[in-house]
Amino acid sequence: MTSTTEPAIAMPLSKGQFIAIMAMLMSINALSIDMMLPGLQEIGQSLGVADENSRQFVITSYLIGMGSAQLFFGPLSDRFGRKVPLIGGLVIYALCAFAIVFVPSFGALLALRFVQGLGAAATRVISVSIVRDIYGGRMMAEVMSLVMMVFMVVPVIAPSIGQLVMLFAEWHMIFLVISIYAFFATVLVVLYLPETLGPENRRPFTIKGIAASFAIVLGNRTALCYALAISFIFGALFGFINSAQQVMVGVFGLGNYFPLVFACFAGLMAVASFTNSRLVGRYGMHRVSHIALLLFVAASAVWALFSAAGFLPFWLFAILYGSAMFQFGLIGANFNAMAMEPLGHVAGTASSVIGFMQTIGGALIGAMIGQAFDGTVTPLAFGFLSVAIIGLFFVLLAERGRLFSSDHHHPAG
């Protein structure tokens, strides 16, 4: 592993090409969630779902599947290499997306979304593992920030693509587009992505070996606490995504402008990720992300106060929510990098355990926040504030109460 600007292995791809493929793989999950947001109401009507909040399970079922399978794909990629399990996951994902085009009921849709999430787990776990195979330290944080910046273009345009598809066809066709996208990503992986895990670094795929790797991850206080912190922060993001259509259309009456406004918020996160890639080299992961977390807490607190007071016009909501999401763009990549940094020797399993915690934890927390929707944004505001405070608690625990430390300071596990 290296923290220099040079990759740890010989790469047939340029740095830009590598980042583009990693971003495409990671963007599959954003596409699977955000592209269908404009169609949730039509999905519910088409499949006979009366309860408005129940439509959110189209997102939750996918996230639960994706989170669960990460525990499997991490150890699998540590044993057999990154490429073959990644291709297998992509194939499962693409086939399920295609099958949803013909889905007969809401229950069948949720089941296929769960299996689709199982396949998508490979892209989440193995992409991070591949980056960790090649880069370390601040360079890993910089590369992850650039990956996050590129893949966040997908949430910017995905709802608009979904809306466009629905202008000419039913919601089923959204999943056909997703299937084609996944097939194209599979072709790129097969043809251009090298295997990044050498035979000498592979670990046995046994219960004992997996348990030992899990113990390493869970026994490291820094990795565990940062994983828990980002899990709660992700809960806020998923909570908003679950209820975004209800908030934007139902509360603020944006109608067909919903994809455009959603794109603006996602664009803020993309700008933040790009900004992070520039700041982290100068100031370090700890300083940038810790300041961002404190600002996230502050923005959420002001939002909750105004919402509870009954004064929250859309322009004020946009400022406060946008401020919180900008900070998220400065937190996500850095917290992930800090969680992974001490675990390079078990990168696949580490990525799977951390990814499992983030996705399952974030999905469940997000579902709780989303299901609390009562026709106002107050539950969402207090949900953001709660997870922000809990996230700060875990960061303080990881750093023994000291924020803004140097990146060279790593508390003992």
DOFI-502391 format. One record per atom (N, C-alpha, C): x, y, z; residue in one letter. Coordinates in steps of 0.001 Angstrom, whole numbers, padded with zeros to 6 digits, always signed. Layout:
<rotis>
XYZA ...
</rotis>
This chain:
<rotis>
+000842-001192+000000M +000000+000000+000000M +000881+001246+000000M +000355+002293-000559T +001150+003497-000669T +000290+004712-000419T +000896+005745+000103S +000187+007005+000287S +000738+008055-000667S +001580+007635-001625T +002103+008552-002621T +001115+008694-003752T +001519+009456-004766T +000638+009642-005916T +000711+008475-006878T +001621+007527-006647E +001762+006379-007527E +000959+005198-007002E +000270+004464-007900P -000469+003286-007464P +000460+002189-006997P -000061+001303-006152A +000755+000234-005581A +001012-000893-006575A +000221-000980-007642I +000405-002006-008659I +000410-001342-010020I +000967-002053-011001A +000975-001544-012370A -000457-001511-012895A -000828-000379-013481M -002204-000193-013940M -002232+000046-015445M -003019-000753-016197P -003176-000486-017634P -004061+000714-017906P -004777+001184-016867L -005664+002330-017000L -004983+003579-016469L -005323+004729-017036S -004881+005990-016455S -005663+006237-015164S -005184+007185-014380K -005884+007500-013131K -007315+007939-013413K -007491+008754-014458G -008827+009221-014815G -009744+008087-015255G -009214+007148-016049Q -010014+006006-016496Q -010405+005113-015325Q -009444+004902-014421F -009721+004087-013238F -010826+004715-012394F -010721+006020-012146I -011736+006710-011349I -013096+006638-012033I -013108+006759-013364A -014380+006716-014101A -015068+005366-013946A -014299+004273-014030I -014904+002937-013894I -015373+002708-012462I -014559+003109-011473M -014980+002967-010081M -016246+003775-009801M -016294+004976-010361A -017471+005825-010159A -018705+005208-010807A -018531+004615-011968M -019668+003985-012642M -020194+002811-011822M -019278+002020-011260L -019698+000879-010442L -020444+001340-009195L -019905+002360-008515M -020547+002832-007303M -021846+003578-007599M -021931+004178-008790S -023134+004932-009138S -024324+004031-009414S -024065+002743-009608I -025167+001801-009841I -026171+001855-008696I -025676+001989-007483N -026579+002038-006331N -027384+003331-006307N -026734+004448-006639A -027462+005713-006691A -028525+005675-007783A -028182+005072-008917L -029138+004952-010020L -030340+004115-009600L -030079+003027-008870S -031150+002112-008465S -032121+002759-007492S -031661+003757-006778I -032504+004413-005770I -033159+005670-006332I -032358+006528-006966D -032835+007861-007318D -033637+007912-008613D -033360+007005-009531M -034024+007080-010826M -035521+006816-010732M -035911+006041-009732M -037327+005675-009626M -038126+006597-008712M -037468+007572-008081L -038188+008440-007154L -039395+009128-007792L -039276+009651-009022P -040470+010270-009625P -041588+009266-009906P -041240+007965-009948G -042237+006957-010281G -042845+006239-009096G -042458+006609-007869L -042963+005891-006695L -044484+005955-006595L -045045+007111-006884Q -046501+007242-006802Q -047177+006344-007838Q -046640+006325-009058E -047216+005487-010105E -047028+004001-009800E -045866+003648-009211I -045636+002258-008820I -046699+001824-007817I -046933+002664-006812G -047941+002347-005804G -049327+002199-006395G -049708+003107-007285Q -051029+003031-007914Q -051147+001814-008816Q -050091+001517-009562S -050119+000395-010506S -050233-000947-009800S -049583-001065-008626L -049536-002351-007917L -050463-002375-006706L -051336-001400-006592G -052364-001424-005563G -051880-001174-004154G -050910-000265-003980V -050392+000079-002652V -051125+001323-002161V -051972+001150-001160A -052809+002256-000695A -052054+003219+000218A -051233+002673+001126D -050519+003503+002101D -049341+004207+001428D -049342+005517+001481E -048306+006303+000818E -046913+005985+001354E -046776+005839+002664N -045468+005551+003250N -044945+004171+002871N -045840+003225+002545S -045415+001873+002191S -044624+001841+000891S -044828+002837+000042R -044068+002886-001215R -042574+003028-000957R -042220+003565+000205Q -040806+003729+000545Q -040069+002398+000617Q -040802+001296+000815F -040157-000011+000942F -039501-000468-000356F -039856+000148-001484V -039168-000130-002745V -037685+000217-002604V -037398+001252-001844I -036014+001662-001583I -035413+000847-000447I -036169+000681+000631T -035639-000022+001808T -035287-001472+001499T -036122-002178+000734S -035855-003587+000424S -034556-003730-000353S -034313-002797-001258Y -033058-002815-002024Y -031858-002594-001102Y -031967-001617-000206L -030859-001315+000696L -030570-002469+001657L -031628-003136+002152I -031420-004277+003052I -030698-005402+002325I -031098-005676+001080G -030411-006706+000298G -028962-006345+000061G -028710-005107-000319M -027346-004676-000596M -026484-004751+000656M -027030-004307+001782G -026260-004338+003017G -025947-005743+003471G -026917-006642+003379S -026728-008021+003854S -025635-008744+003081S -025638-008608+001763A -024704-009369+000930A -023276-008858+001012A -023090-007665+001558Q -021733-007150+001674Q -020884-008031+002590Q -021525-008664+003575L -020791-009578+004460L -020279-010790+003698L -020905-011101+002573F -020512-012248+001760F -019454-011877+000726F -019668-010761+000026F -018771-010408-001068F -017389-009978-000597F -017280-009404+000599G -015965-009004+001094G -015020-010180+001263G -015378-011167+002106P -014513-012345+002250P -014323-013097+000935P -015362-013132+000098L -015246-013826-001184L -014178-013167-002057L -014164-011830-002054S -013171-011129-002876S -011776-011219-002269S -011669-011398-000947D -010363-011605-000317D -009796-012977-000658D -010672-013930-000978R -010228-015283-001302R -009992-015487-002796R -010909-015025-003637F -010851-015334-005066F -010456-014137-005932F -010107-013018-005297G -009768-011836-006073G -010989-010948-006255G -010756-009783-006787R -011826-008783-006891R -012711-008976-008128R -012123-009398-009219K -012812-009284-010503K -013972-010260-010678K -013741-011547-010388V -014782-012559-010627V -016030-012324-009755V -015892-012107-008439P -017097-011812-007635P -017806-010537-008087P -017039-009548-008539L -017640-008302-009014L -018511-008552-010242L -017998-009323-011165I -018765-009647-012378I -020021-010435-012016I -019891-011384-011090G -021049-012168-010664G -022144-011300-010071G -021758-010351-009227G -022732-009457-008627G -023423-008584-009666G -022656-008099-010635L -023232-007273-011693L -024260-008042-012519L -023960-009311-012792V -024891-010132-013576V -026206-010329-012811V -026113-010644-011516I -027316-010806-010691I -028142-009521-010714I -027471-008412-010547Y -028137-007104-010522Y -028869-006838-011839Y -028174-007039-012947A -028756-006734-014257A -029953-007621-014563A -029853-008907-014225L -030950-009839-014493L -032187-009498-013663L -031984-009119-012400C -033125-008745-011553C -033791-007467-012049C -032986-006501-012460A -033550-005265-012999A -034410-005563-014227A -033941-006476-015070F -034702-006852-016263F -035993-007576-015873F -035921-008443-014858A -037100-009207-014432A -038182-008293-013868A -037783-007181-013248I -038760-006268-012653I -039650-005640-013731I -039164-005573-014959V -039973-005034-016053V -041302-005784-016167V -041295-007074-015781F -042482-007923-015942F -043135-008277-014604F -042805-007538-013543V -043252-007901-012203V -044779-007795-012093V -045450-008789-011451P -046912-008786-011399P -047518-008155-010146P -046729-008006-009063S -047295-007541-007800S -046256-006768-007010S -046732-006041-005995F -045829-005257-005154F -044910-006168-004350F -045445-007306-003869G -044615-008256-003134G -043490-008812-003993G -043805-009144-005239A -042776-009642-006149A -041743-008567-006446A -042210-007327-006568L -041280-006221-006790L -040298-006092-005637L -040813-006140-004404L -039935-006021-003241L -038947-007175-003167L -039386-008392-003521A -038499-009549-003503A -037380-009393-004527A -037737-008972-005736L -036717-008778-006770L -035787-007619-006422L -036330-006586-005801R -035475-005472-005381R -034477-005931-004322R -034913-006822-003432F -034003-007358-002426F -032862-008133-003093F -033198-009004-004047V -032164-009791-004737V -031285-008886-005586V -031887-007882-006203Q -031101-006913-006960Q -030073-006245-006050Q -030490-005923-004831G -029577-005346-003863G -028452-006299-003485G -028773-007607-003417L -027728-008594-003139L -026618-008501-004176L -026994-008428-005445G -025991-008318-006502G -025250-007005-006448G -025964-005924-006144A -025344-004598-006103A -024305-004486-004999A -024409-005337-003983A -023439-005292-002880A -022018-005472-003381A -021859-006252-004440A -020520-006478-004993A -019894-005168-005452A -020701-004300-006055T -020148-003034-006546T -019740-002142-005387T -020505-002159-004302R -020192-001311-003147R -018924-001778-002429R -018856-003066-002137V -017724-003589-001362V -016449-003637-002184V -016546-004216-003359I -015340-004507-004129I -014743-003240-004723I -015562-002264-005054S -015022-000999-005562S -014125-000339-004522S -014607-000275-003281V -013795+000318-002204V -012536-000514-001973V -012658-001844-002027S -011502-002719-001826S -010450-002494-002908S -010902-002319-004142I -009970-002093-005249I -009210-000785-005050I -009914+000253-004644V -009242+001533-004376V -008233+001367-003255V -008606+000625-002202R -007686+000412-001074R -006518-000474-001473R -006713-001401-002430D -005606-002212-002931D -004526-001336-003561D -004952-000250-004188I -004046+000543-005012I -003502+001760-004278I -004338+002398-003456Y -003933+003634-002790Y -004134+003531-001281Y -003411+004380-000535G -003577+004460+000905G -003499+005902+001368G -003819+006133+002627G -003664+007444+003242G -004462+008539+002568G -003844+009727+002493R -004538+010876+001911R -004849+010669+000436R -003983+009922-000278M -004253+009672-001683M -005517+008839-001856M -005742+007883-000942M -006982+007121-001009M -008174+008047-000799M -008077+008951+000182A -009174+009887+000427A -009400+010783-000783A -008321+011218-001432E -008462+012071-002615E -009130+011323-003758E -008654+010084-004017V -009239+009289-005097V -010706+008991-004802V -011028+008620-003531M -012411+008335-003173M -013285+009585-003333M -012713+010748-003039S -013475+011984-003212S -013799+012223-004683S -012824+011962-005563L -013060+012136-006991L -014066+011109-007503L -013971+009874-006985V -014955+008851-007343V -016342+009301-006907V -016440+009785-005663M -017724+010252-005146M -018255+011424-005974M -017350+012317-006389M -017788+013471-007169M -018393+013034-008498M -017707+012097-009183V -018193+011637-010485V -019495+010860-010317V -019535+009934-009336F -020728+009110-009218F -021931+009910-008710F -021690+011062-008068M -022809+011881-007620M -023460+012660-008748M -022848+012613-009941V -023544+013156-011099V -024809+012338-011367V -024780+011053-011002V -025938+010184-011249V -027163+010618-010448V -027054+010877-009133P -028234+011396-008435P -028726+012725-008994P -027820+013509-009581V -028229+014781-010165V -029162+014546-011353V -028811+013577-012199I -029577+013379-013435I -030568+012224-013364I -030390+011304-012383A -031217+010091-012357A -032720+010377-012257A -033184+011248-011334P -034633+011512-011291P -035165+012099-012594P -034348+012936-013241S -034774+013503-014519S -034873+012425-015591S -033944+011462-015577I -034018+010351-016527I -035277+009537-016262I -035548+009273-014975G -036764+008540-014628G -038010+009275-015083G -038031+010606-014866Q -039168+011409-015300Q -039307+011376-016817Q -038173+011421-017522L -038189+011382-018980L -038725+010054-019496L -038281+008956-018879V -038765+007647-019282V -040277+007563-019116V -040782+008120-018020M -042209+008031-017739M -043062+008940-018628M -042416+009857-019338L -043156+010661-020298L -043556+009834-021522L -042769+008785-021790F -042989+007987-022993F -043393+006543-022698F -043273+006107-021462A -043579+004716-021130A -043982+004626-019665A -044369+003410-019236E -044717+003183-017841E -043452+003044-017001E -043650+003005-015678W -042525+002954-014752W -041668+001716-014932W -042235+000635-015495H -041456-000589-015692H -040201-000338-016532H -040290+000574-017476M -039177+000819-018385M -037976+001455-017687M -038209+002060-016530I -037084+002589-015757I -036102+001468-015445I -036632+000300-015113F -035770-000824-014753F -035075-001425-015968F -035657-001285-017134L -034978-001728-018352L -033742-000863-018596L -033879+000442-018400V -032739+001347-018549V -031642+000987-017545V -032034+000699-016304I -031072+000315-015272I -030343-000967-015664I -031071-001930-016212S -030478-003198-016630S -029439-002987-017733S -029749-002135-018693I -028809-001847-019785I -027548-001184-019243I -027722-000259-018316Y -026585+000430-017698Y -025660-000580-016996Y -026258-001510-016252A -025468-002514-015533A -024738-003441-016500A -025385-003796-017602F -024737-004645-018595F -023518-003942-019193F -023647-002648-019468F -022521-001887-020013F -021370-001836-019011F -021688-001631-017725A -020651-001629-016690A -019951-002977-016618A -020710-004070-016770T -020129-005418-016751T -019124-005587-017874T -019461-005117-019051V -018560-005209-020207V -017259-004459-019939V -017343-003260-019352L -016142-002481-019043L -015251-003208-018045L -015858-003817-017019V -015081-004555-016019V -014374-005738-016668V -015097-006495-017472V -014523-007681-018129V -013355-007295-019025V -013496-006218-019779L -012499-005875-020791L -011318-005067-020263L -011552-004207-019271Y -010523-003216-018936Y -010013-003232-017502Y -010786-003711-016547L -010354-003616-015153L -009413-004764-014802L -008221-004476-014296P -007302-005550-013929P -007658-006148-012571P -007121-007311-012297E -007233-007901-010962E -006230-007190-010056E -006688-006648-008926T -005827-005839-008064T -005346-006577-006819T -005845-007775-006573L -005425-008537-005395L -004563-009710-005836L -003266-009635-005525G -002349-010702-005906G -002595-011976-005114G -002194-013127-005663P -002391-014407-004975P -001763-014444-003586P -000653-013724-003411E +000045-013746-002123E -000733-013025-001020E -001689-012192-001395N -002464-011424-000413N -003855-011986-000158N -004162-013149-000721R -005507-013707-000577R -005620-014502+000724R -006806-014442+001304R -007059-015069+002597R -007989-016258+002415R -007876-017270+003257P -008725-018459+003105P -010199-018142+003327P -011040-018762+002487F -012486-018585+002617F -013031-019688+003511F -012735-019546+004803T -013204-020507+005795T -013914-019742+006907T -014741-020452+007664I -015434-019804+008780I -014430-019225+009758I -013381-019987+010034K -012372-019517+010974K -011651-018286+010437K -011301-018328+009132G -010603-017199+008529G -011461-015952+008483G -012744-016138+008134I -013660-015002+008073I -013878-014417+009466I -014047-015310+010456A -014254-014849+011824A -013039-014063+012320A -011838-014526+011944A -010623-013833+012365A -010547-012434+011743A -010942-012344+010463S -010937-011047+009786S -011965-010109+010396S -013146-010650+010714F -014183-009828+011332F -013719-009331+012691F -013027-010182+013416A -012540-009786+014738A -011544-008636+014625A -010719-008674+013577I -009758-007596+013361I -010485-006274+013138I -011527-006321+012316V -012276-005100+012004V -013000-004581+013238V -013749-005460+013889L -014562-005035+015024L -013724-004716+016252L -012492-005234+016282G -011624-004989+017422G -010826-003704+017320G -010915-003022+016180N -010190-001771+016008N -011130-000606+016321N -010848+000099+017411R -011774+001132+017857R -011966+002226+016813R -010875+002649+016170T -010971+003718+015184T -011880+003319+014038T -011639+002137+013475A -012438+001669+012347A -013900+001493+012741A -014131+000874+013899L -015496+000594+014336L -016280+001873+014590L -015668+002817+015292C -016387+004043+015648C -016671+004911+014427C -015719+004990+013509Y -015987+005773+012299Y -017036+005093+011428Y -017042+003765+011413A -018080+003044+010674A -019454+003305+011276A -019541+003307+012599L -020815+003598+013252L -021252+005048+013014L -020286+005956+013051A -020608+007369+012835A -021198+007588+011446A -020557+007038+010422I -021062+007242+009065I -022358+006480+008851I -022586+005398+009592S -023856+004675+009490S -025019+005567+009883S -024852+006308+010969F -025926+007195+011417F -026097+008378+010457F -024983+008896+009951I -025084+010001+008996I -025786+009535+007727I -025477+008310+007276F -026167+007743+006118F -027652+007578+006403F -028007+007312+007653G -029410+007188+008016G -030179+008453+007686G -029538+009620+007886A -030175+010883+007538A -030410+010977+006038A -029392+010617+005269L -029520+010672+003812L -030625+009751+003313L -030650+008508+003818F -031673+007562+003388F -033060+007994+003852F -033118+008622+005019G -034396+009119+005511G -034979+010158+004568G -034120+011047+004065F -034604+012042+003116F -034992+011402+001786F -034142+010490+001295I -034439+009849+000017I -035776+009114+000080I -036026+008415+001200N -037282+007681+001352N -038495+008588+001211N -038403+009773+001763S -039563+010667+001791S -039413+011865+000867S -038404+011854-000024A -038130+013017-000877A -039321+013375-001749A -039929+012380-002363Q -041064+012650-003242Q -042247+013230-002452Q -042463+012691-001257Q -043555+013186-000415Q -043290+014611+000057Q -042030+014895+000418V -041676+016229+000906V -041739+017253-000219V -041075+016942-001332M -040973+017917-002421M -042313+018153-003112M -043055+017082-003339V -044317+017201-004062V -045482+017454-003103V -045534+016664-002008G -046671+016766-001098G -046638+017985-000203G -045470+018288+000384V -045372+019403+001333V -045179+020737+000621V -044207+020766-000315F -043869+022042-000948F -044505+022236-002323F -045210+021210-002829G -045965+021352-004065G -045138+021644-005292G -043954+021013-005404L -043070+021301-006531L -043479+020589-007818L -044279+019526-007710G -044776+018843-008896G -043664+018352-009804G -043722+018721-011079N -042739+018264-012061N -041368+018893-011869N -041267+019885-010977Y -039960+020490-010697Y -039156+019660-009694Y -039774+018608-009155F -039107+017769-008161F -037757+017238-008642F -037650+016638-009852P -036334+016143-010291P -035289+017241-010366P -035695+018437-010791L -034739+019547-010905L -034215+019966-009538L -035106+020099-008566V -034695+020504-007214V -033838+019410-006579V -034247+018152-006754F -033454+017042-006235F -032058+017066-006848F -031977+017376-008140A -030686+017445-008825A -029808+018536-008222A -030412+019646-007857C -029639+020732-007244C -029032+020303-005908C -029817+019605-005089F -029296+019130-003805F -028176+018106-004021F -028383+017174-004952A -027344+016187-005240A -026101+016866-005807A -026319+017919-006602G -025187+018661-007146G -024345+019308-006065G -024997+019776-004999L -024258+020328-003862L -023315+019300-003262L -023795+018059-003143M -022956+017000-002591M -021784+016685-003522M -022026+016750-004832A -020955+016515-005794A -019895+017613-005698A -020348+018867-005580V -019414+019980-005414V -018613+019817-004125V -019288+019374-003062A -018600+019165-001786A -017547+018076-001899A -017856+017004-002624S -016880+015930-002794S -015666+016410-003570S -015886+017223-004609F -014765+017789-005351F -013950+018716-004454F -014644+019548-003687T -013960+020446-002754T -013120+019654-001756T -013681+018545-001282N -012959+017706-000326N -011674+017163-000923N -011722+016765-002202S -010528+016212-002838S -009399+017232-002881S -009751+018525-002866R -008738+019583-002851R -008309+019946-001423R -009261+019944-000516L -008951+020351+000859L -008169+019291+001617L -008470+018006+001350V -007920+016948+002186V -006400+016859+002054V -005862+017170+000874G -004413+017134+000703G -003706+018221+001488G -004378+019340+001686R -003766+020459+002395R -004001+020397+003903R -005216+020049+004308Y -005564+020118+005721Y -005739+018754+006397Y -005873+017697+005610G -006005+016367+006190G -007449+015937+006380G -007652+014624+006408M -008994+014050+006524M -009669+014436+007828M -008913+014396+008931H -009502+014626+010241H -010048+016042+010372H -009232+017025+010041R -009670+018411+010217R -010879+018727+009337R -010797+018339+008074V -011889+018660+007139V -013194+018001+007577V -013146+016707+007873S -014384+015984+008185S -014939+016345+009559S -014074+016635+010522H -014562+017003+011856H -015251+018367+011839H -014677+019319+011117I -015334+020622+010986I -016672+020459+010267I -016680+019634+009224A -017915+019405+008468A -018995+018770+009349A -018596+017855+010223L -019564+017203+011103L -020175+018204+012078L -019364+019095+012627L -019888+020114+013532L -020853+021048+012809L -020536+021391+011564L -021439+022239+010782L -022719+021488+010418L -022611+020171+010230F -023790+019335+009966F -024730+019372+011172F -024156+019245+012355V -024955+019330+013590V -025623+020700+013695V -024868+021758+013412A -025405+023117+013536A -026544+023353+012546A -026360+022957+011283A -027399+023163+010269A -028667+022388+010620A -028484+021148+011116S -029639+020328+011491S -030380+020922+012678S -029641+021497+013628A -030260+022099+014814A -031103+023312+014431A -030561+024170+013572V -031314+025356+013135V -032555+024931+012357V -032392+023938+011481W -033520+023411+010710W -034620+022889+011642W -034234+022097+012651A -035211+021533+013583A -035942+022637+014353A -035218+023690+014770L -035840+024779+015520L -036872+025528+014685L -036514+025878+013451F -037452+026585+012586F -038654+025716+012239F -038409+024416+012024S -039506+023513+011681S -040466+023362+012850S -039917+023220+014059A -040763+023083+015246A -041556+024356+015509A -040988+025506+015132A -041665+026785+015330A -042750+027036+014287A -042801+026169+013275G -043829+026319+012243G -043498+027314+011159G -042253+027781+011119F -041822+028716+010069F -040745+028038+009232F -041150+027459+008110L -040181+026808+007242L -040658+026878+005786L -040602+028060+005192P -040895+028162+003765P -039847+027394+002963P -040144+027123+001714F -039249+026278+000923F -037850+026857+000811F -037743+028202+000659W -036407+028776+000492W -035536+028538+001721W -036131+028584+002913L -035371+028349+004136L -035033+026866+004272L -036006+026000+003947F -035734+024561+003938F -034573+024249+003009F -034568+024837+001805A -033524+024564+000824A -032150+024983+001339A -032082+026123+002000I -030802+026600+002538I -030281+025665+003627I -031155+025303+004564L -030720+024502+005713L -030424+023068+005305L -031328+022450+004526Y -031076+021089+004075Y -029858+021052+003153Y -029752+022032+002255G -028595+022091+001362G -027291+022229+002127G -027306+023021+003191S -026103+023178+004024S -025698+021852+004656S -026687+021125+005164A -026387+019832+005780A -025823+018856+004755A -026407+018833+003559M -025954+017894+002541M -024586+018259+001984M -024252+019538+001953F -022902+019928+001543F -021882+019351+002518F -022181+019414+003802Q -021277+018848+004809Q -021163+017325+004645Q -022279+016682+004267F -022237+015240+004036F -021195+014896+002985F -021083+015733+001953G -020081+015495+000918G -018658+015602+001423G -018463+016333+002518L -017138+016448+003126L -016887+015368+004173L -017937+014695+004595I -017822+013690+005658I -017643+012286+005099I -018463+011918+004117G -018563+010525+003685G -017256+009878+003284G -016575+010452+002288A -015341+009839+001784A -014264+009794+002863A -014171+010856+003673N -013126+010906+004699N -013367+009882+005810N -014609+009793+006278F -014902+008813+007325F -014655+007391+006822F -015032+007126+005573N -014765+005802+005011N -013269+005524+004935N -012513+006513+004482A -011070+006339+004373A -010428+006134+005742A -010898+006882+006750M -010339+006743+008100M -010714+005412+008727M -011893+004899+008398A -012280+003580+008890A -011453+002485+008236A -011142+002652+006936M -010403+001630+006187M -008893+001706+006400M -008388+002879+006757E -006945+003101+006791E -006168+002069+007627E -006606+001718+008841P -005818+000749+009620P -006066-000699+009227P -006847-000942+008183L -007293-002309+007874L -006906-002754+006466L -005819-002200+005940G -005428-002540+004583G -005133-004010+004381G -004692-004705+005421H -004344-006125+005298H -005577-007023+005217H -006743-006491+005508V -008002-007250+005342V -009014-006343+004654V -008588-005711+003552A -009400-004661+002933A -010764-005163+002476A -010819-006367+001897G -012097-006877+001404G -013090-007092+002527G -012662-007819+003564T -013545-008069+004702T -013859-006771+005436T -012850-005901+005566A -013082-004618+006227A -014142-003822+005494A -014031-003770+004174S -015008-003034+003381S -016396-003640+003517S -016453-004974+003604S -017764-005635+003699S -018415-005375+005058S -017641-005456+006143V -018198-005218+007475V -018630-003765+007615V -017766-002847+007182I -018091-001428+007266I -019274-001100+006363I -019274-001661+005160G -020386-001432+004248G -021694-002003+004770G -021618-003177+005400F -022810-003782+006002F -023392-002870+007070F -022526-002374+007948M -022979-001504+009025M -023596-000226+008463M -022930+000364+007473Q -023411+001617+006903Q -024754+001437+006210Q -024849+000374+005398T -026041+000222+004569T -027233-000280+005371T -027030-001361+006141I -028135-001885+006950I -028527-000872+008027I -027517-000366+008735G -027809+000626+009770G -028461+001864+009186G -027876+002374+008094G -028433+003559+007459G -029831+003319+006917G -030063+002118+006336A -031379+001798+005778A -032434+001728+006870A -032110+001080+007986L -033078+000952+009079L -033357+002304+009734L -032299+003070+009955I -032484+004410+010536I -033261+005291+009562I -032896+005205+008293G -033596+005981+007282G -035053+005584+007157G -035329+004270+007292A -036722+003806+007236A -037521+004363+008411A -036902+004397+009594M -037580+004960+010759M -037897+006444+010542M -036924+007170+009993I -037148+008596+009742I -038218+008779+008670I -038126+007975+007602G -039089+008088+006517G -040500+007716+006930G -040632+006641+007719Q -041955+006204+008157Q -042586+007176+009152Q -041779+008049+009736A -042311+009054+010662A -042926+010239+009926A -042839+010243+008611F -043396+011349+007827F -044878+011538+008148F -045227+012774+008483D -046603+013057+008907D -047228+014207+008129D -046681+014452+006947G -047184+015565+006157G -046412+016845+006371G -045413+016821+007283T -044532+017969+007512T -043086+017493+007452T -042137+018434+007498V -040718+018062+007482V -040132+018018+008887V -040968+018215+009901T -040465+018221+011281T -039820+016895+011683T -040444+015723+011431P -039771+014466+011780P -038431+014301+011067P -038351+014762+009831L -037102+014676+009074L -036033+015555+009708L -036413+016771+010101A -035458+017699+010712A -034896+017144+012011A -035773+016637+012888F -035286+016093+014159F -034548+014771+013956F -034896+014040+012891G -034133+012840+012551G -032700+013192+012185G -032529+014234+011374F -031187+014694+011004F -030394+015109+012238F -031025+015883+013110L -030327+016367+014295L -029908+015213+015194L -030782+014226+015362S -030478+013089+016238S -029285+012288+015727S -029289+011957+014429V -028187+011136+013907V -026888+011932+013865V -026972+013249+013683A -025768+014067+013672A -025099+014060+015046A -025896+014176+016096I -025350+014179+017461I -024752+012808+017797I -025447+011736+017414I -024926+010387+017671I -023637+010162+016887I -023593+010631+015636G -022370+010508+014845G -021206+011222+015495G -021457+012412+016027L -020410+013171+016724L -019919+012413+017952L -020833+011760+018663F -020448+010973+019835F -019449+009883+019455F -019707+009162+018354F -018818+008074+017953F -017463+008597+017464F -017458+009764+016824V -016183+010350+016410V -015352+010718+017635V -015985+011310+018628L -015268+011637+019868L -014735+010380+020537L -015509+009293+020473L -015064+008027+021045L -013855+007494+020287L -013888+007605+018961A -012763+007131+018145A -011496+007908+018426A -011648+009203+018664E -010484+010083+018824E -010158+010397+020279E -010757+009639+021201R -010521+009865+022636R -010815+011315+023036R -011874+011872+022454G -012304+013207+022820G -011569+014335+022141G -010630+014024+021218R -009829+015071+020566R -010215+015156+019096R -010750+016300+018688L -011065+016516+017288L -009914+017235+016584L -009964+017246+015258F -009034+017991+014393F -007590+017494+014502F -007401+016219+014848S -006040+015702+014986S -005405+015514+013621S -004099+015323+013621S -003371+015096+012377S -003727+013742+011800S -003613+013611+010464D -003856+012322+009828D -002826+011285+010220D -001711+011731+010732H -000671+010783+011177H -000943+010234+012545H -001994+010807+013215H -002368+010316+014544H -003445+009259+014409H -003155+008044+014817H -004123+006956+014760H -004275+006358+016142H -005355+006632+016836P -005545+006050+018156P -005454+004540+018100P -004971+003944+019145A -004838+002495+019174A -006179+001845+019093A -006190+000673+018424G -007469-000040+018307G -007874-000612+019618G 
</rotis>
